[in-house]
């Protein structure tokens, strides 16, 4: 399987911020942005793997760096930065742009992991990545460390799940 250039998986979605997207602080709801991130990352995973079904395996972090206002446009850019045998790490950056002044700022960053599935819902092998830009090379070179942290966190989550009750609160 041939590796693919990072730019082949790049997705760029830009939208205006609507009044119905605002919280009580008049900034974009975090949940609205999270959906935008997952939507873009899904397309990056599918574009990279060329597999119909790619599922979110984890969201490492979403770091909200500055608020996004109704007077801003919000641009979500995503691309595959690192791959395992069947998993793909997708980096998302969110750029807010003040429509009146043109000032642009990084509003959020996130790492999500996706797995490509075959018709039987079994993980399938995905191509490697070829980084070209300084940004892509940095993300690729630090990807293995994030993958190891992700694996450890998943083990800890499974351990925690063994201690969590599924009983209804009123049944205790």
Secondary structure, DSSP 4 states (H G I P E B T S, - for coil): ---EEGGGG-EEEEEEPPGGGB-TTSBB-HHHHHHHHHHHHHHHHHHHH--SEEEEEEEEEEEE-S--BTTEEEEEEEEEEEE-SSEEEEEEEEEEEETTT--EEEEEEEEEEEEEE-TTS-B-----EE--SHHHHHHHHTHHHHHHHHHHHHHHHHHHHTT---S-GGG-
